[in-house]
Amino acid sequence: MPLKNLKWIYLILLSLVWGSSFILIKKGLIGLSALQLGSFRIIFASLFLVLIGFKSISKLSISQWKWISISAFIGSFFPVYLFAFAETEIDSAVASILNATTPLMTLIFGVLFFKMAFTQNKVLGVVIGLLGTLGLIFSGAQVNPDQNYLYSGLVIIAAACYALNVNIIKRYMHGISALGITAGNFLVLLLPSFVVLLLTGFSFEEIFSNEVISTSIIYVLILGVIGTGIAMVIFNRLIQISDPVFSTSVTYTIPLVALGWGFLDGEVFSGFQLISMLIILLGVFLVNRSKNLYTKNKKADQ
């Protein structure tokens, strides 16, 4: 299949999977703390990915593990916990929309550190997108006064982590398979996430004795294997066959899926929040218009 068609298929699949991830986080938090949910999510994803990606991991060189490790913590470890903490205070649909700032962050990091071209349209897109983000946060605080919208900042930080990681993968790991990157990432994170889980004092006996906890574990299992493991393999492949901003444009459609789940789960969403979402997506659209994102650099980065 031509790459131009394949990248759109990947984009649609990721939209459906990641759009459903926010409601799974919300359901998982019913029986687990944010740290426990994040740890289980990484552990389940790690075990699955190491199992299917063992051969890819064995092909990684010592020098490649440097960027694999950096990518692991920036692109997976910190965002997983940040989203879990954020959804203890804000709705899943709002978190998904704030996540749409990822392409804006991708451009900012690309310009500052990765020689990405910066045009007038991109400047306008970033400004519009950030204004929409502020509007969403302020309107959300009014619609849901019982929620602490300072936690929205955690989603913005997570989006910045994703954006930085996208640029790192595109620039420094183009010679590594998508499965190799993803399985390597989560092999690095398996021990740290297990240590975090133990530090929370989680009792493994409750998995079988407490129905609320066992149900939450099932949600996180789905989230870890499908929403993290399989989705990250697809996403890393998408980065390799397209450009960073196109890859993060999955955030166009993620909010639509997440909003649907949020409405079904009884989340309250105002008209002004919908307008703010459209403003954010307009900014992302302007940022994503240009295809020539990077200045040419013939020297390979080490």
Backbone bond lengths (Angstrom), bond angles and torsions (degrees), N, CA, C in turn:
res aa  C-N    CA-C-N  psi(-1)  N-CA   C-N-CA  omega(-1)  CA-C   N-CA-C  phi
1 M - - - 1.462 - - 1.528 110.04 -
2 P 1.340 118.60 135.72 1.467 120.77 178.20 1.527 111.18 -58.06
3 L 1.340 116.09 143.24 1.459 120.47 -176.99 1.531 111.71 -60.66
4 K 1.355 116.85 -33.79 1.467 119.15 -178.31 1.523 111.52 -64.90
5 N 1.349 117.12 -28.40 1.466 120.68 176.18 1.529 110.91 -83.46
6 L 1.329 115.38 -39.44 1.461 120.38 -177.30 1.526 111.81 -63.17
7 K 1.340 116.56 -38.25 1.465 118.78 -177.46 1.532 111.16 -65.76
8 W 1.340 117.55 -30.75 1.460 119.94 178.16 1.529 111.27 -73.10
9 I 1.323 116.73 -35.34 1.467 120.77 175.93 1.522 109.93 -63.73
10 Y 1.340 115.60 -44.93 1.463 120.03 177.05 1.524 111.15 -59.27
11 L 1.325 115.73 -41.34 1.464 120.97 -177.77 1.531 111.11 -62.97
12 I 1.331 116.75 -41.80 1.466 121.48 -179.96 1.533 110.58 -67.02
13 L 1.331 116.29 -44.27 1.465 120.15 179.21 1.526 111.32 -60.68
14 L 1.324 116.01 -44.38 1.456 120.18 -179.60 1.529 111.41 -65.17
15 S 1.324 116.19 -36.43 1.461 120.14 178.63 1.529 110.77 -60.48
16 L 1.322 116.51 -44.70 1.457 120.93 -179.30 1.522 111.95 -67.85
17 V 1.334 115.75 -44.11 1.466 120.16 -177.12 1.523 111.20 -69.95
18 W 1.332 117.08 -51.95 1.464 119.84 -177.35 1.524 112.13 -73.10
19 G 1.319 117.13 -28.09 1.453 119.03 175.55 1.521 111.86 -64.82
20 S 1.327 116.20 -27.93 1.471 121.37 178.30 1.526 112.12 -87.16
21 S 1.327 117.59 -13.21 1.465 120.99 -175.88 1.522 112.54 -66.30
22 F 1.335 116.86 -32.98 1.464 119.86 -175.60 1.525 111.89 -67.63
23 I 1.332 116.93 -38.40 1.461 119.46 177.97 1.532 110.10 -71.92
24 L 1.330 117.70 -30.83 1.463 120.87 176.73 1.528 110.38 -67.40
25 I 1.336 116.54 -38.28 1.468 119.92 175.51 1.526 109.60 -61.76
26 K 1.328 116.13 -45.65 1.462 121.15 -179.49 1.532 111.12 -58.99
27 K 1.325 116.96 -44.52 1.463 120.82 -179.66 1.529 111.05 -69.43
28 G 1.332 115.95 -36.01 1.460 119.35 179.08 1.517 112.72 -66.31
29 L 1.322 116.98 -30.73 1.460 121.57 -179.01 1.528 113.13 -73.45
30 I 1.319 117.83 -8.63 1.473 120.46 178.03 1.527 110.33 -64.58
31 G 1.326 116.23 -39.82 1.464 119.66 -177.64 1.510 114.83 -111.75
32 L 1.329 117.52 -5.69 1.463 121.06 -177.01 1.523 110.87 -127.17
33 S 1.317 116.37 154.06 1.456 120.15 172.22 1.522 108.75 -78.62
34 A 1.339 116.31 168.65 1.462 120.29 -179.27 1.537 111.09 -60.93
35 L 1.321 117.17 -41.88 1.465 120.71 -179.90 1.528 110.87 -66.65
36 Q 1.325 116.52 -40.16 1.471 120.10 179.47 1.520 110.95 -66.50
37 L 1.337 116.23 -43.80 1.464 119.49 178.86 1.519 110.93 -61.58
38 G 1.328 117.13 -47.22 1.465 120.48 179.84 1.513 111.95 -60.12
39 S 1.341 116.16 -41.29 1.464 120.27 -178.58 1.521 111.62 -67.05
40 F 1.332 116.59 -46.27 1.464 119.40 178.92 1.528 110.84 -63.49
41 R 1.307 116.51 -38.28 1.464 119.73 179.31 1.526 110.99 -59.71
42 I 1.320 116.57 -45.13 1.464 120.81 -179.97 1.522 110.82 -69.94
43 I 1.338 117.59 -40.46 1.465 121.01 -178.81 1.524 110.85 -63.16
44 F 1.329 117.01 -47.52 1.469 120.09 179.46 1.529 110.88 -62.06
45 A 1.323 116.35 -44.14 1.466 120.02 178.95 1.526 110.60 -63.78
46 S 1.328 116.96 -40.44 1.466 121.38 -178.20 1.522 111.46 -63.37
47 L 1.327 116.33 -48.03 1.468 120.05 -178.48 1.524 111.04 -62.22
48 F 1.315 116.51 -41.59 1.464 120.86 178.77 1.525 111.46 -64.78
49 L 1.332 116.58 -46.70 1.463 120.72 -174.99 1.523 112.54 -71.60
50 V 1.315 117.08 -38.60 1.466 119.66 177.12 1.522 110.07 -64.34
51 L 1.341 116.13 -36.38 1.471 120.74 179.64 1.522 111.44 -64.41
52 I 1.337 117.28 -45.70 1.469 119.72 -176.43 1.534 112.59 -88.50
53 G 1.341 116.44 -16.58 1.465 119.11 -174.98 1.508 114.96 -114.47
54 F 1.327 116.73 20.44 1.471 120.18 -176.08 1.525 112.09 -58.98
55 K 1.326 116.60 -42.89 1.473 120.05 -179.21 1.525 111.03 -64.79
56 S 1.316 116.29 -38.98 1.467 120.01 179.25 1.521 111.31 -66.14
57 I 1.323 116.30 -37.68 1.469 120.72 179.00 1.518 110.54 -65.19
58 S 1.326 116.77 -40.36 1.467 120.89 -177.00 1.525 112.46 -65.56
59 K 1.335 117.36 -18.11 1.460 121.28 -179.54 1.528 113.05 -87.76
60 L 1.332 116.97 -8.41 1.459 120.29 -177.82 1.525 111.12 -72.73
61 S 1.321 116.47 136.72 1.464 121.07 178.23 1.526 110.05 -86.26
62 I 1.319 115.95 166.27 1.470 120.37 -179.64 1.523 110.64 -61.31
63 S 1.322 116.92 -40.55 1.467 120.32 -179.01 1.531 111.49 -65.77
64 Q 1.329 117.44 -32.53 1.468 120.97 -179.70 1.529 111.96 -71.32
65 W 1.335 117.47 -26.39 1.456 120.51 -179.10 1.518 112.32 -65.31
66 K 1.337 117.04 -23.49 1.470 120.28 177.39 1.522 110.11 -59.24
67 W 1.342 116.54 -53.66 1.455 120.56 -177.87 1.524 111.79 -73.82
68 I 1.341 117.57 -30.86 1.460 121.23 175.39 1.525 109.82 -59.87
69 S 1.328 117.06 -44.07 1.461 121.80 -177.99 1.526 111.40 -68.53
70 I 1.331 116.24 -43.67 1.464 120.01 178.21 1.524 110.20 -61.10
71 S 1.322 115.51 -46.08 1.460 121.54 179.40 1.525 111.39 -61.78
72 A 1.322 117.08 -36.73 1.463 121.57 -177.88 1.524 111.76 -60.32
73 F 1.314 115.85 -48.48 1.464 119.23 -176.38 1.530 111.65 -75.43
74 I 1.335 116.72 -40.76 1.466 119.35 -178.08 1.527 111.61 -72.86
75 G 1.326 117.29 -42.95 1.457 121.02 -172.66 1.513 115.79 -90.61
76 S 1.340 118.33 -15.03 1.465 119.68 -176.66 1.527 113.59 -132.56
77 F 1.326 117.28 -54.09 1.462 120.96 -172.33 1.523 112.66 -59.20
78 F 1.321 116.77 -59.35 1.467 119.95 -177.30 1.534 112.52 -65.86
79 P 1.346 119.83 -45.37 1.472 119.00 179.18 1.523 114.53 -59.42
80 V 1.323 117.01 -37.97 1.463 120.05 -179.10 1.529 110.98 -59.08
81 Y 1.313 116.81 -45.83 1.462 120.49 179.65 1.527 111.63 -72.74
82 L 1.325 116.93 -37.34 1.461 120.44 179.97 1.533 111.46 -61.84
83 F 1.335 116.90 -43.70 1.462 120.07 178.50 1.533 111.47 -66.13
84 A 1.320 116.07 -38.47 1.466 119.26 179.32 1.527 110.78 -62.88
85 F 1.326 117.00 -45.41 1.464 120.24 178.42 1.529 111.00 -65.56
86 A 1.336 117.07 -40.32 1.467 120.59 -178.52 1.518 111.38 -60.18
87 E 1.328 117.18 -41.64 1.463 120.13 -176.09 1.527 113.59 -78.82
88 T 1.332 117.10 -0.10 1.463 118.20 169.50 1.524 110.68 -74.99
89 E 1.350 116.98 -14.69 1.460 120.77 -176.52 1.531 114.27 -125.94
90 I 1.330 119.08 -27.08 1.463 120.62 -177.90 1.525 109.98 -119.72
91 D 1.341 116.07 157.38 1.465 121.31 -177.82 1.525 111.41 -66.27
92 S 1.325 114.93 153.64 1.461 120.92 -179.21 1.528 111.44 -63.04
93 A 1.342 117.46 -38.04 1.467 120.58 -179.75 1.522 111.18 -64.75
94 V 1.341 116.68 -40.56 1.463 120.89 179.13 1.523 110.05 -64.38
95 A 1.325 117.20 -41.70 1.467 121.10 178.74 1.526 110.54 -60.47
96 S 1.334 116.14 -39.83 1.465 119.52 -178.84 1.529 111.58 -66.48
97 I 1.333 116.20 -36.87 1.469 119.54 -179.65 1.523 110.45 -70.67
98 L 1.322 116.77 -42.10 1.467 120.16 177.80 1.531 110.66 -62.72
99 N 1.317 115.86 -30.07 1.460 120.24 176.69 1.528 111.74 -64.27
100 A 1.343 116.28 -19.23 1.467 121.00 179.53 1.521 112.32 -68.54
101 T 1.320 117.73 -7.94 1.473 120.40 175.65 1.526 111.81 -76.16
102 T 1.318 118.06 -4.59 1.470 121.06 -177.62 1.530 113.21 -55.89
103 P 1.351 120.26 -46.26 1.474 118.51 177.88 1.528 112.89 -61.64
104 L 1.327 117.51 -33.25 1.459 120.14 177.75 1.522 109.99 -65.51
105 M 1.327 115.72 -43.24 1.461 120.39 177.71 1.530 110.93 -66.09
106 T 1.337 115.60 -36.33 1.465 120.37 178.71 1.520 110.56 -59.77
107 L 1.319 115.71 -43.20 1.465 119.99 179.05 1.525 111.06 -65.50
108 I 1.315 116.83 -45.68 1.465 120.43 -178.63 1.526 110.79 -59.43
109 F 1.329 117.60 -48.33 1.467 120.85 178.61 1.524 111.04 -66.54
110 G 1.345 115.55 -37.11 1.465 119.02 179.55 1.514 112.07 -61.87
111 V 1.319 116.70 -41.78 1.468 121.49 179.35 1.522 110.89 -68.97
112 L 1.331 116.25 -43.70 1.462 120.13 -174.61 1.526 113.27 -72.03
113 F 1.339 116.90 -37.18 1.456 119.30 -170.12 1.527 115.83 -125.29
114 F 1.359 118.52 -15.58 1.461 119.53 -170.90 1.526 113.97 -126.67
115 K 1.320 117.36 22.24 1.466 123.16 173.02 1.525 113.83 59.95
116 M 1.318 117.23 35.29 1.455 121.12 175.97 1.534 109.38 -81.41
117 A 1.328 116.37 140.93 1.458 120.51 -179.62 1.527 110.10 -70.42
118 F 1.328 116.42 143.16 1.466 122.46 -178.43 1.517 108.81 -121.18
119 T 1.341 117.76 113.81 1.461 122.14 -178.72 1.524 109.95 -109.67
120 Q 1.334 114.91 172.56 1.457 120.34 -179.93 1.526 111.48 -62.29
121 N 1.336 116.56 -39.53 1.462 120.54 178.47 1.521 111.64 -61.76
122 K 1.325 115.41 -38.61 1.463 119.24 -179.30 1.525 111.12 -68.75
123 V 1.331 116.69 -39.75 1.463 120.10 176.26 1.525 110.21 -60.21
124 L 1.335 115.88 -46.25 1.452 121.30 179.31 1.526 110.74 -61.98
125 G 1.331 116.12 -41.51 1.462 120.71 179.98 1.517 112.46 -62.20
126 V 1.328 116.55 -43.35 1.460 120.66 178.70 1.526 110.83 -62.80
127 V 1.332 116.91 -45.27 1.466 121.30 -179.60 1.529 110.71 -61.76
128 I 1.334 116.56 -47.98 1.466 120.90 -179.95 1.527 110.58 -61.86
129 G 1.321 115.99 -45.05 1.458 120.10 -179.44 1.522 112.76 -61.29
130 L 1.314 116.94 -41.82 1.463 120.45 179.85 1.531 111.42 -69.49
131 L 1.343 117.17 -35.38 1.463 119.99 175.34 1.528 110.82 -63.57
132 G 1.337 116.22 -41.47 1.461 120.18 176.41 1.514 111.90 -62.57
133 T 1.321 116.39 -37.16 1.468 121.17 178.40 1.523 111.00 -63.13
134 L 1.324 116.05 -46.30 1.462 120.19 178.38 1.527 110.98 -62.02
135 G 1.343 116.19 -41.41 1.456 120.22 178.70 1.518 111.83 -61.89
136 L 1.332 116.13 -40.43 1.461 121.01 179.79 1.525 110.91 -64.37
137 I 1.325 116.45 -43.19 1.459 120.66 -178.39 1.526 111.02 -65.40
138 F 1.337 116.60 -47.82 1.462 120.01 -177.87 1.529 112.09 -66.97
139 S 1.336 117.21 -41.91 1.462 119.73 179.39 1.516 111.03 -67.74
140 G 1.340 116.24 -36.68 1.459 119.95 178.18 1.515 112.37 -63.90
141 A 1.334 116.01 -37.18 1.462 120.62 178.89 1.523 111.02 -65.02
142 Q 1.346 117.47 -31.22 1.460 121.13 179.06 1.524 111.65 -78.23
143 V 1.338 116.24 -39.73 1.467 120.24 -179.24 1.525 111.08 -70.33
144 N 1.335 115.94 -37.37 1.473 121.15 -178.76 1.526 109.80 -121.97
145 P 1.342 118.05 74.11 1.467 120.57 -176.51 1.525 114.05 -64.23
146 D 1.341 116.86 -17.98 1.462 120.24 179.63 1.527 111.95 -81.39
147 Q 1.322 117.40 -7.49 1.475 121.54 179.60 1.526 110.17 -99.79
148 N 1.318 116.10 145.07 1.463 121.81 179.98 1.521 109.25 -91.92
149 Y 1.329 116.93 100.09 1.457 120.40 -174.50 1.530 113.79 -78.75
150 L 1.334 116.85 0.79 1.460 119.05 169.72 1.530 110.08 -64.64
151 Y 1.339 114.99 -24.14 1.462 120.03 178.45 1.525 112.01 -68.85
152 S 1.327 116.88 -13.23 1.462 120.27 174.24 1.526 110.94 -60.07
153 G 1.318 115.14 -31.03 1.463 119.63 179.13 1.517 112.45 -60.51
154 L 1.340 117.11 -29.00 1.468 120.32 178.75 1.528 110.48 -66.00
155 V 1.335 116.87 -36.50 1.464 120.77 178.13 1.532 109.85 -67.88
156 I 1.333 116.59 -39.88 1.460 120.33 178.45 1.530 110.45 -62.68
157 I 1.327 116.75 -41.33 1.473 120.50 177.73 1.527 110.16 -64.06
158 A 1.343 116.50 -41.30 1.468 120.43 178.48 1.523 110.65 -62.92
159 A 1.342 116.28 -40.89 1.469 120.50 177.83 1.530 110.55 -62.36
160 A 1.324 116.46 -38.48 1.462 120.31 177.71 1.528 110.78 -65.22
161 C 1.331 116.38 -37.47 1.472 120.47 176.77 1.529 110.48 -63.31
162 Y 1.338 116.48 -46.36 1.460 120.41 177.51 1.526 111.15 -58.07
163 A 1.327 115.63 -43.48 1.459 120.81 -176.98 1.521 111.37 -64.00
164 L 1.314 116.53 -44.26 1.458 120.30 178.58 1.522 111.12 -63.90
165 N 1.330 115.81 -39.41 1.462 120.34 -179.70 1.522 112.20 -65.94
166 V 1.334 116.71 -39.70 1.472 120.67 178.05 1.531 110.34 -57.76
167 N 1.318 116.19 -45.82 1.461 120.36 179.16 1.524 112.28 -64.48
168 I 1.328 116.70 -37.83 1.465 121.36 179.12 1.529 110.54 -64.78
169 I 1.338 116.18 -45.89 1.466 119.78 180.00 1.517 111.13 -62.66
170 K 1.332 116.41 -45.00 1.466 120.31 -177.72 1.523 111.32 -65.25
171 R 1.325 116.72 -36.59 1.461 120.88 -173.31 1.530 113.57 -86.90
172 Y 1.326 117.08 -38.10 1.461 119.60 -169.71 1.525 115.31 -116.17
173 M 1.346 118.60 -7.63 1.465 117.97 -175.46 1.528 112.28 -129.31
174 H 1.331 116.20 30.26 1.468 119.85 -178.52 1.522 112.59 -67.19
175 G 1.340 118.00 -19.46 1.461 120.55 -178.58 1.517 114.06 -92.04
176 I 1.326 117.27 2.64 1.462 121.90 -178.49 1.527 108.91 -106.72
177 S 1.334 116.80 139.98 1.466 119.68 179.54 1.527 110.43 -65.11
178 A 1.333 115.46 154.20 1.469 120.03 179.85 1.522 111.36 -59.70
179 L 1.341 116.65 -40.90 1.463 120.26 178.31 1.519 110.70 -66.72
180 G 1.331 116.94 -37.79 1.461 121.06 178.77 1.519 111.79 -62.61
181 I 1.328 116.35 -43.14 1.473 121.12 178.13 1.521 110.23 -62.26
182 T 1.328 116.41 -50.05 1.457 120.89 -174.13 1.527 111.71 -68.21
183 A 1.335 116.95 -47.11 1.459 120.03 179.66 1.530 110.68 -64.66
184 G 1.329 116.43 -39.27 1.462 120.43 176.91 1.512 111.46 -63.40
185 N 1.335 116.85 -43.19 1.472 121.82 176.98 1.525 111.07 -53.14
186 F 1.311 115.31 -51.43 1.462 119.12 -171.92 1.523 113.25 -80.50
187 L 1.325 117.62 -21.66 1.459 119.16 170.54 1.526 109.65 -64.70
188 V 1.335 116.13 -40.68 1.463 121.37 177.46 1.533 110.74 -62.04
189 L 1.331 116.99 -35.73 1.464 121.55 -173.23 1.525 114.31 -88.59
190 L 1.327 118.44 -10.07 1.460 121.38 -174.70 1.525 111.72 -59.53
191 L 1.314 117.89 -51.69 1.470 121.09 -178.32 1.532 112.11 -66.97
192 P 1.341 119.84 -48.30 1.474 118.96 179.01 1.522 113.46 -57.82
193 S 1.326 117.25 -40.83 1.466 119.51 -178.95 1.529 111.27 -68.79
194 F 1.333 117.10 -34.88 1.467 120.72 177.92 1.526 110.58 -67.30
195 V 1.330 116.36 -38.69 1.472 121.20 177.22 1.525 110.02 -62.92
196 V 1.344 116.79 -44.00 1.469 120.69 178.46 1.524 110.16 -60.49
197 L 1.335 117.22 -42.18 1.468 121.13 179.69 1.530 110.84 -61.43
198 L 1.331 117.12 -43.82 1.460 120.67 179.49 1.528 111.47 -64.19
199 L 1.321 116.50 -36.65 1.471 120.69 -179.28 1.530 112.23 -67.75
200 T 1.338 117.20 -20.38 1.475 119.95 178.00 1.525 111.51 -77.71
201 G 1.338 117.02 -10.95 1.453 121.01 -178.55 1.517 113.80 76.69
202 F 1.317 116.70 23.09 1.465 120.79 -177.95 1.527 110.87 -63.31
203 S 1.324 115.88 134.23 1.459 121.95 178.19 1.526 109.57 -98.41
204 F 1.328 117.06 115.11 1.461 120.89 -177.19 1.526 112.01 -68.00
205 E 1.344 117.41 -20.25 1.460 120.31 178.27 1.536 111.11 -64.86
206 E 1.349 115.99 -28.38 1.464 119.83 -177.68 1.524 113.12 -69.69
207 I 1.327 116.77 -17.72 1.466 119.37 177.59 1.522 110.33 -59.14
208 F 1.339 116.15 -34.49 1.463 121.08 -177.14 1.529 112.68 -99.66
209 S 1.330 117.24 -21.04 1.465 119.68 -175.49 1.527 113.56 -100.54
210 N 1.320 117.81 -20.01 1.462 121.76 -177.13 1.533 108.92 -113.75
211 E 1.340 116.50 112.58 1.463 120.65 -175.27 1.532 112.14 -64.71
212 V 1.333 117.39 -36.46 1.464 121.12 179.97 1.523 110.26 -63.46
213 I 1.330 115.93 -44.73 1.464 120.05 179.99 1.526 110.73 -67.66
214 S 1.317 117.81 -42.77 1.466 120.37 -179.02 1.534 111.24 -63.84
215 T 1.329 116.42 -37.08 1.470 119.86 177.00 1.521 110.64 -65.98
216 S 1.335 116.84 -42.29 1.463 120.86 177.70 1.528 110.91 -62.44
217 I 1.323 116.21 -38.21 1.471 120.60 178.66 1.530 110.64 -61.93
218 I 1.336 116.60 -38.33 1.465 120.51 178.80 1.522 110.58 -63.88
219 Y 1.337 116.34 -43.78 1.468 120.14 176.98 1.529 110.52 -59.26
220 V 1.321 116.68 -43.01 1.469 120.45 -177.57 1.530 110.76 -72.22
221 L 1.318 117.31 -30.62 1.466 120.59 175.36 1.524 110.36 -61.93
222 I 1.327 116.47 -46.13 1.466 121.00 176.38 1.524 109.98 -61.54
223 L 1.332 115.16 -43.99 1.458 121.09 179.82 1.519 111.37 -61.70
224 G 1.336 116.80 -42.79 1.454 120.69 -176.90 1.520 113.32 -70.08
225 V 1.338 116.47 -46.86 1.465 120.36 -175.30 1.525 111.79 -75.50
226 I 1.333 116.39 -49.34 1.471 119.99 -175.68 1.525 111.15 -89.63
227 G 1.344 116.21 -53.06 1.461 120.42 -174.65 1.507 114.70 -71.24
228 T 1.338 117.16 -20.81 1.462 120.66 178.63 1.525 111.04 -114.70
229 G 1.334 117.25 -57.83 1.462 120.71 -175.23 1.518 114.38 -61.39
230 I 1.325 116.58 -65.64 1.460 120.88 -178.17 1.524 111.21 -63.97
231 A 1.339 116.22 -42.47 1.471 120.11 -177.70 1.524 112.12 -62.92
232 M 1.334 117.80 -38.16 1.464 120.36 -179.32 1.526 111.86 -68.25
233 V 1.334 116.95 -34.70 1.470 119.82 175.62 1.527 109.55 -62.49
234 I 1.329 116.06 -46.62 1.468 120.35 178.73 1.523 110.86 -62.53
235 F 1.336 116.69 -43.43 1.460 120.69 -177.57 1.528 111.85 -64.99
236 N 1.315 117.11 -43.74 1.460 120.06 179.08 1.524 111.69 -63.90
237 R 1.328 116.43 -34.63 1.463 120.26 175.62 1.525 110.14 -68.68
238 L 1.328 116.29 -39.42 1.464 120.86 178.32 1.524 110.95 -61.18
239 I 1.324 117.00 -41.16 1.465 120.91 178.04 1.526 110.22 -59.55
240 Q 1.328 115.90 -40.62 1.463 120.47 -176.05 1.521 112.99 -70.74
241 I 1.338 118.41 -31.06 1.471 120.19 -176.42 1.523 112.29 -99.25
242 S 1.345 117.45 -0.82 1.459 120.61 177.38 1.522 107.95 -134.64
243 D 1.333 117.03 -155.25 1.456 120.09 176.24 1.523 109.16 -113.65
244 P 1.346 118.06 164.36 1.471 120.75 -174.76 1.517 114.27 -56.63
245 V 1.323 118.38 -41.93 1.464 119.35 -175.89 1.528 110.69 -71.24
246 F 1.349 118.49 -38.61 1.468 119.90 175.51 1.528 109.54 -61.52
247 S 1.324 116.45 -42.10 1.465 120.53 -178.57 1.514 111.70 -58.63
248 T 1.327 115.81 -43.58 1.461 119.09 -177.98 1.518 112.29 -81.67
249 S 1.320 117.88 -1.42 1.466 120.77 176.53 1.519 111.95 -72.05
250 V 1.324 117.25 -3.54 1.460 120.81 171.43 1.526 109.69 -57.42
251 T 1.331 116.42 -21.39 1.457 120.71 179.42 1.533 112.61 -70.73
252 Y 1.333 118.00 -9.94 1.471 120.35 172.32 1.528 110.59 -62.05
253 T 1.309 115.80 -46.83 1.465 120.87 -170.23 1.522 114.02 -101.02
254 I 1.324 118.00 -17.33 1.466 121.02 176.12 1.534 111.15 -54.35
255 P 1.373 118.55 -46.79 1.471 118.25 -178.86 1.524 113.81 -61.61
256 L 1.330 117.14 -31.78 1.462 119.81 179.81 1.525 110.80 -64.10
257 V 1.334 115.95 -44.56 1.465 120.64 178.29 1.528 110.11 -66.66
258 A 1.339 115.93 -45.10 1.466 120.62 -178.70 1.531 111.59 -64.95
259 L 1.339 116.75 -38.05 1.465 120.20 177.45 1.524 110.97 -61.78
260 G 1.331 115.86 -40.86 1.457 119.89 178.11 1.518 111.68 -59.40
261 W 1.334 116.57 -46.93 1.464 120.74 177.66 1.528 110.87 -63.65
262 G 1.360 116.09 -39.71 1.460 120.21 -179.48 1.523 112.28 -62.76
263 F 1.338 116.73 -44.49 1.468 120.43 178.07 1.526 111.03 -62.13
264 L 1.337 116.70 -41.98 1.464 120.50 179.35 1.528 111.08 -64.26
265 D 1.333 115.85 -27.72 1.469 120.20 -178.67 1.527 112.14 -93.15
266 G 1.335 117.05 5.87 1.455 120.53 174.40 1.515 116.12 85.41
267 E 1.338 117.67 18.14 1.460 120.11 178.66 1.531 109.91 -74.09
268 V 1.342 116.03 141.55 1.466 122.03 -179.41 1.522 109.30 -91.66
269 F 1.339 115.86 129.32 1.466 120.55 -176.72 1.520 108.03 -139.20
270 S 1.344 117.25 124.70 1.466 121.05 -174.84 1.525 111.92 -88.99
271 G 1.352 114.95 165.51 1.460 120.16 176.91 1.514 112.03 -63.09
272 F 1.336 116.93 -36.54 1.466 119.81 -179.97 1.521 111.15 -67.25
273 Q 1.323 116.87 -32.90 1.464 119.86 176.09 1.529 110.80 -66.50
274 L 1.345 116.67 -38.18 1.462 120.16 176.62 1.525 110.86 -63.78
275 I 1.343 115.95 -40.12 1.468 119.93 176.98 1.524 110.19 -63.34
276 S 1.331 116.50 -42.28 1.463 120.77 178.46 1.523 110.82 -60.99
277 M 1.345 116.21 -39.15 1.461 119.93 178.05 1.519 110.69 -62.45
278 L 1.332 116.57 -43.85 1.464 120.70 179.66 1.531 110.99 -63.67
279 I 1.339 116.68 -36.63 1.467 120.60 177.69 1.529 110.17 -64.41
280 I 1.335 116.90 -42.98 1.466 120.73 177.84 1.526 110.14 -60.37
281 L 1.330 116.46 -46.45 1.464 120.19 -178.29 1.528 111.64 -67.20
282 L 1.330 117.08 -31.30 1.463 120.00 174.42 1.520 109.90 -63.59
283 G 1.311 116.42 -43.43 1.464 120.09 177.22 1.513 112.16 -61.46
284 V 1.332 116.12 -41.58 1.466 120.61 178.20 1.528 110.32 -64.56
285 F 1.333 116.67 -38.86 1.466 121.23 178.60 1.528 110.92 -60.93
286 L 1.326 117.05 -45.53 1.462 120.78 -179.59 1.523 110.87 -64.15
287 V 1.306 116.18 -39.63 1.470 120.37 178.96 1.516 110.80 -64.84
288 N 1.325 116.36 -34.24 1.463 121.52 -172.28 1.527 113.78 -88.47
289 R 1.322 118.92 -0.42 1.466 120.63 -173.59 1.516 113.03 -67.94
290 S 1.318 117.73 -39.77 1.465 120.34 -174.82 1.512 111.25 -80.32
291 K 1.316 116.96 139.69 1.462 122.06 178.06 1.527 112.05 -92.52
292 N 1.308 117.74 -25.07 1.460 120.46 -178.10 1.515 109.39 -89.60
293 L 1.330 115.04 86.62 1.452 120.05 -171.13 1.526 113.36 -88.50
294 Y 1.290 117.38 -31.42 1.451 120.39 -174.71 1.518 111.37 -117.64
295 T 1.323 115.03 147.49 1.451 119.78 169.67 1.526 106.80 -75.56
296 K 1.296 117.11 148.61 1.450 120.48 -176.28 1.525 110.44 -70.17
297 N 1.299 113.76 135.15 1.462 120.40 177.60 1.504 107.78 -139.27
298 K 1.309 118.15 104.99 1.458 122.21 -172.46 1.516 112.16 -80.31
299 K 1.316 117.84 -17.12 1.460 119.80 -179.53 1.515 109.97 -81.18
300 A 1.288 115.83 132.35 1.465 120.18 178.93 1.524 109.45 -73.49
301 D 1.327 115.94 140.12 1.468 120.21 178.46 1.519 109.11 -85.62
302 Q 1.270 113.93 138.92 1.451 119.49 -179.68 1.532 110.60 -102.83
